[in-house]
Amino acid sequence: TALEVGTKGFPFVLLWSKPGIPGFLCIEPWHGLPDRVDGDHDLFTRPALKVLQPGESFTATHELTLFP
């Protein structure tokens, strides 16, 4: 079995796993970045954040394909 993860259109992809769970891998496509440890913790000053104006919309698609 194989899994194809489509991340087209996502500028960032976070990969992480959890110790003690063999074979576990989380794949998270992101359109922004978390605040820096030394940041001001203001949501609107985070790096690469996509801010929508009133009335604007945004759509993203995360595609997963499972192969036998």
Distance bins in CASP14 RR format, pairs under 12 A and 6 or more apart:
PFRMAT RR
TARGET T0000
AUTHOR 0000-0000-0000
RMODE 2
METHOD distances of the structure
MODEL  1
1 65 0 0 0 0 0 1 0 0 0 0 0
1 66 1 0 0 1 0 0 0 0 0 0 0
1 67 1 0 0 1 0 0 0 0 0 0 0
1 68 1 0 0 1 0 0 0 0 0 0 0
2 64 0 0 0 0 0 1 0 0 0 0 0
2 65 0 0 0 0 1 0 0 0 0 0 0
2 66 1 0 0 1 0 0 0 0 0 0 0
2 67 1 0 1 0 0 0 0 0 0 0 0
2 68 0 0 0 0 1 0 0 0 0 0 0
3 23 0 0 0 0 0 1 0 0 0 0 0
3 25 0 0 0 0 1 0 0 0 0 0 0
3 27 0 0 0 0 1 0 0 0 0 0 0
3 63 0 0 0 0 0 1 0 0 0 0 0
3 64 1 0 0 1 0 0 0 0 0 0 0
3 65 1 0 0 1 0 0 0 0 0 0 0
3 66 1 0 1 0 0 0 0 0 0 0 0
3 67 1 0 0 1 0 0 0 0 0 0 0
3 68 0 0 0 0 0 1 0 0 0 0 0
4 27 0 0 0 0 0 1 0 0 0 0 0
4 62 0 0 0 0 0 1 0 0 0 0 0
4 63 0 0 0 0 1 0 0 0 0 0 0
4 64 1 0 0 1 0 0 0 0 0 0 0
4 65 1 0 1 0 0 0 0 0 0 0 0
4 66 0 0 0 0 1 0 0 0 0 0 0
4 67 1 0 0 1 0 0 0 0 0 0 0
5 13 0 0 0 0 1 0 0 0 0 0 0
5 14 0 0 0 0 0 1 0 0 0 0 0
5 15 0 0 0 0 1 0 0 0 0 0 0
5 25 0 0 0 0 1 0 0 0 0 0 0
5 26 0 0 0 0 0 1 0 0 0 0 0
5 27 1 0 1 0 0 0 0 0 0 0 0
5 28 0 0 0 0 0 1 0 0 0 0 0
5 29 1 0 0 1 0 0 0 0 0 0 0
5 62 1 0 0 1 0 0 0 0 0 0 0
5 63 1 0 0 1 0 0 0 0 0 0 0
5 64 1 0 1 0 0 0 0 0 0 0 0
5 65 0 0 0 0 1 0 0 0 0 0 0
5 66 0 0 0 0 0 1 0 0 0 0 0
5 67 0 0 0 0 0 1 0 0 0 0 0
6 13 0 0 0 0 1 0 0 0 0 0 0
6 27 0 0 0 0 1 0 0 0 0 0 0
6 29 1 0 0 1 0 0 0 0 0 0 0
6 60 0 0 0 0 0 1 0 0 0 0 0
6 61 0 0 0 0 1 0 0 0 0 0 0
6 62 1 0 0 1 0 0 0 0 0 0 0
6 63 1 0 1 0 0 0 0 0 0 0 0
6 64 1 0 0 1 0 0 0 0 0 0 0
6 65 1 0 0 1 0 0 0 0 0 0 0
7 13 1 0 1 0 0 0 0 0 0 0 0
7 14 0 0 0 0 0 1 0 0 0 0 0
7 15 0 0 0 0 0 1 0 0 0 0 0
7 27 1 0 0 1 0 0 0 0 0 0 0
7 28 0 0 0 0 1 0 0 0 0 0 0
7 29 1 0 1 0 0 0 0 0 0 0 0
7 30 0 0 0 0 1 0 0 0 0 0 0
7 31 0 0 0 0 0 1 0 0 0 0 0
7 60 0 0 0 0 0 1 0 0 0 0 0
7 61 0 0 0 0 0 1 0 0 0 0 0
7 62 1 0 0 1 0 0 0 0 0 0 0
7 63 0 0 0 0 1 0 0 0 0 0 0
7 64 0 0 0 0 0 1 0 0 0 0 0
8 29 0 0 0 0 1 0 0 0 0 0 0
8 60 0 0 0 0 0 1 0 0 0 0 0
8 61 0 0 0 0 1 0 0 0 0 0 0
8 62 0 0 0 0 1 0 0 0 0 0 0
8 63 1 0 0 1 0 0 0 0 0 0 0
9 29 1 0 0 1 0 0 0 0 0 0 0
9 30 0 0 0 0 0 1 0 0 0 0 0
9 31 0 0 0 0 1 0 0 0 0 0 0
9 50 0 0 0 0 0 1 0 0 0 0 0
9 58 0 0 0 0 0 1 0 0 0 0 0
9 59 0 0 0 0 0 1 0 0 0 0 0
9 60 1 0 0 1 0 0 0 0 0 0 0
9 61 0 0 0 0 1 0 0 0 0 0 0
9 62 0 0 0 0 1 0 0 0 0 0 0
9 63 0 0 0 0 0 1 0 0 0 0 0
10 27 0 0 0 0 0 1 0 0 0 0 0
10 28 0 0 0 0 1 0 0 0 0 0 0
10 29 1 1 0 0 0 0 0 0 0 0 0
10 30 1 0 0 1 0 0 0 0 0 0 0
10 31 1 0 0 1 0 0 0 0 0 0 0
10 32 0 0 0 0 1 0 0 0 0 0 0
10 33 0 0 0 0 0 1 0 0 0 0 0
10 48 0 0 0 0 0 1 0 0 0 0 0
10 50 0 0 0 0 0 1 0 0 0 0 0
10 60 1 0 0 1 0 0 0 0 0 0 0
10 61 0 0 0 0 1 0 0 0 0 0 0
10 62 1 0 0 1 0 0 0 0 0 0 0
10 63 0 0 0 0 0 1 0 0 0 0 0
11 29 0 0 0 0 1 0 0 0 0 0 0
11 30 1 0 0 1 0 0 0 0 0 0 0
11 31 1 0 0 1 0 0 0 0 0 0 0
11 32 1 0 0 1 0 0 0 0 0 0 0
11 33 0 0 0 0 1 0 0 0 0 0 0
11 47 0 0 0 0 0 1 0 0 0 0 0
11 48 1 0 0 1 0 0 0 0 0 0 0
11 49 0 0 0 0 0 1 0 0 0 0 0
11 50 0 0 0 0 1 0 0 0 0 0 0
11 60 0 0 0 0 0 1 0 0 0 0 0
12 27 0 0 0 0 0 1 0 0 0 0 0
12 28 0 0 0 0 1 0 0 0 0 0 0
12 29 1 0 0 1 0 0 0 0 0 0 0
12 30 1 0 1 0 0 0 0 0 0 0 0
12 31 1 0 0 1 0 0 0 0 0 0 0
12 32 1 0 0 1 0 0 0 0 0 0 0
12 33 1 0 0 1 0 0 0 0 0 0 0
12 34 0 0 0 0 0 1 0 0 0 0 0
12 46 0 0 0 0 0 1 0 0 0 0 0
12 47 0 0 0 0 1 0 0 0 0 0 0
12 48 1 0 0 1 0 0 0 0 0 0 0
12 49 0 0 0 0 0 1 0 0 0 0 0
12 50 0 0 0 0 0 1 0 0 0 0 0
12 60 0 0 0 0 0 1 0 0 0 0 0
13 25 0 0 0 0 0 1 0 0 0 0 0
13 26 0 0 0 0 0 1 0 0 0 0 0
13 27 1 0 0 1 0 0 0 0 0 0 0
13 28 1 0 0 1 0 0 0 0 0 0 0
13 29 1 0 1 0 0 0 0 0 0 0 0
13 30 1 0 0 1 0 0 0 0 0 0 0
13 31 0 0 0 0 0 1 0 0 0 0 0
13 32 0 0 0 0 0 1 0 0 0 0 0
13 33 0 0 0 0 0 1 0 0 0 0 0
13 62 0 0 0 0 0 1 0 0 0 0 0
14 25 0 0 0 0 0 1 0 0 0 0 0
14 26 1 0 0 1 0 0 0 0 0 0 0
14 27 1 0 0 1 0 0 0 0 0 0 0
14 28 1 0 1 0 0 0 0 0 0 0 0
14 29 0 0 0 0 1 0 0 0 0 0 0
14 30 1 0 0 1 0 0 0 0 0 0 0
14 31 0 0 0 0 0 1 0 0 0 0 0
14 32 0 0 0 0 0 1 0 0 0 0 0
14 33 0 0 0 0 1 0 0 0 0 0 0
14 34 0 0 0 0 1 0 0 0 0 0 0
15 24 0 0 0 0 0 1 0 0 0 0 0
15 25 1 0 0 1 0 0 0 0 0 0 0
15 26 1 0 0 1 0 0 0 0 0 0 0
15 27 1 0 1 0 0 0 0 0 0 0 0
15 28 1 0 0 1 0 0 0 0 0 0 0
15 29 0 0 0 0 0 1 0 0 0 0 0
15 30 0 0 0 0 0 1 0 0 0 0 0
16 24 0 0 0 0 1 0 0 0 0 0 0
16 25 1 0 0 1 0 0 0 0 0 0 0
16 26 1 0 1 0 0 0 0 0 0 0 0
16 27 0 0 0 0 1 0 0 0 0 0 0
16 28 1 0 0 1 0 0 0 0 0 0 0
16 30 0 0 0 0 0 1 0 0 0 0 0
17 23 1 0 0 1 0 0 0 0 0 0 0
17 24 1 0 1 0 0 0 0 0 0 0 0
17 25 1 0 1 0 0 0 0 0 0 0 0
17 26 1 0 0 1 0 0 0 0 0 0 0
17 27 0 0 0 0 0 1 0 0 0 0 0
17 28 0 0 0 0 0 1 0 0 0 0 0
18 24 1 0 1 0 0 0 0 0 0 0 0
18 25 0 0 0 0 1 0 0 0 0 0 0
18 26 1 0 0 1 0 0 0 0 0 0 0
27 62 0 0 0 0 1 0 0 0 0 0 0
27 63 0 0 0 0 0 1 0 0 0 0 0
27 64 0 0 0 0 1 0 0 0 0 0 0
28 34 0 0 0 0 0 1 0 0 0 0 0
28 62 0 0 0 0 1 0 0 0 0 0 0
29 60 1 0 0 1 0 0 0 0 0 0 0
29 61 0 0 0 0 1 0 0 0 0 0 0
29 62 1 0 1 0 0 0 0 0 0 0 0
29 63 0 0 0 0 1 0 0 0 0 0 0
29 64 0 0 0 0 0 1 0 0 0 0 0
30 46 0 0 0 0 0 1 0 0 0 0 0
30 47 0 0 0 0 0 1 0 0 0 0 0
30 48 0 0 0 0 1 0 0 0 0 0 0
30 49 0 0 0 0 0 1 0 0 0 0 0
30 50 0 0 0 0 0 1 0 0 0 0 0
30 60 0 0 0 0 1 0 0 0 0 0 0
30 62 0 0 0 0 0 1 0 0 0 0 0
31 46 0 0 0 0 0 1 0 0 0 0 0
31 47 0 0 0 0 0 1 0 0 0 0 0
31 48 1 0 0 1 0 0 0 0 0 0 0
31 49 0 0 0 0 1 0 0 0 0 0 0
31 50 1 0 1 0 0 0 0 0 0 0 0
31 51 0 0 0 0 0 1 0 0 0 0 0
31 52 0 0 0 0 0 1 0 0 0 0 0
31 58 0 0 0 0 1 0 0 0 0 0 0
31 59 0 0 0 0 0 1 0 0 0 0 0
31 60 1 0 0 1 0 0 0 0 0 0 0
31 61 0 0 0 0 0 1 0 0 0 0 0
31 62 0 0 0 0 0 1 0 0 0 0 0
32 43 0 0 0 0 0 1 0 0 0 0 0
32 46 1 0 0 1 0 0 0 0 0 0 0
32 47 1 0 0 1 0 0 0 0 0 0 0
32 48 1 0 1 0 0 0 0 0 0 0 0
32 49 1 0 1 0 0 0 0 0 0 0 0
32 50 1 0 0 1 0 0 0 0 0 0 0
32 51 0 0 0 0 0 1 0 0 0 0 0
32 58 0 0 0 0 0 1 0 0 0 0 0
32 60 0 0 0 0 0 1 0 0 0 0 0
33 39 0 0 0 0 0 1 0 0 0 0 0
33 43 0 0 0 0 0 1 0 0 0 0 0
33 45 0 0 0 0 0 1 0 0 0 0 0
33 46 1 0 0 1 0 0 0 0 0 0 0
33 47 1 0 1 0 0 0 0 0 0 0 0
33 48 1 0 1 0 0 0 0 0 0 0 0
33 49 1 0 0 1 0 0 0 0 0 0 0
33 50 0 0 0 0 0 1 0 0 0 0 0
34 41 0 0 0 0 0 1 0 0 0 0 0
34 43 0 0 0 0 0 1 0 0 0 0 0
34 46 1 0 0 1 0 0 0 0 0 0 0
34 47 0 0 0 0 1 0 0 0 0 0 0
34 48 0 0 0 0 0 1 0 0 0 0 0
34 49 0 0 0 0 0 1 0 0 0 0 0
35 41 1 0 1 0 0 0 0 0 0 0 0
35 42 1 0 0 1 0 0 0 0 0 0 0
35 43 0 0 0 0 1 0 0 0 0 0 0
35 44 0 0 0 0 0 1 0 0 0 0 0
35 45 0 0 0 0 1 0 0 0 0 0 0
35 46 1 0 1 0 0 0 0 0 0 0 0
35 47 0 0 0 0 1 0 0 0 0 0 0
35 48 0 0 0 0 0 1 0 0 0 0 0
35 49 0 0 0 0 1 0 0 0 0 0 0
36 42 0 0 0 0 0 1 0 0 0 0 0
36 45 0 0 0 0 1 0 0 0 0 0 0
36 46 0 0 0 0 1 0 0 0 0 0 0
36 47 1 0 0 1 0 0 0 0 0 0 0
36 48 0 0 0 0 0 1 0 0 0 0 0
39 45 1 0 0 1 0 0 0 0 0 0 0
39 46 0 0 0 0 1 0 0 0 0 0 0
39 47 0 0 0 0 1 0 0 0 0 0 0
40 46 0 0 0 0 1 0 0 0 0 0 0
40 47 0 0 0 0 0 1 0 0 0 0 0
42 49 0 0 0 0 0 1 0 0 0 0 0
42 51 0 0 0 0 0 1 0 0 0 0 0
43 49 1 0 0 1 0 0 0 0 0 0 0
43 50 0 0 0 0 0 1 0 0 0 0 0
43 51 0 0 0 0 1 0 0 0 0 0 0
44 50 0 0 0 0 0 1 0 0 0 0 0
44 51 1 0 0 1 0 0 0 0 0 0 0
44 52 0 0 0 0 0 1 0 0 0 0 0
45 51 0 0 0 0 0 1 0 0 0 0 0
49 58 0 0 0 0 0 1 0 0 0 0 0
50 56 0 0 0 0 1 0 0 0 0 0 0
50 57 0 0 0 0 0 1 0 0 0 0 0
50 58 1 0 0 1 0 0 0 0 0 0 0
50 59 0 0 0 0 0 1 0 0 0 0 0
50 60 0 0 0 0 1 0 0 0 0 0 0
51 58 0 0 0 0 1 0 0 0 0 0 0
52 58 1 0 1 0 0 0 0 0 0 0 0
52 59 0 0 0 0 0 1 0 0 0 0 0
END
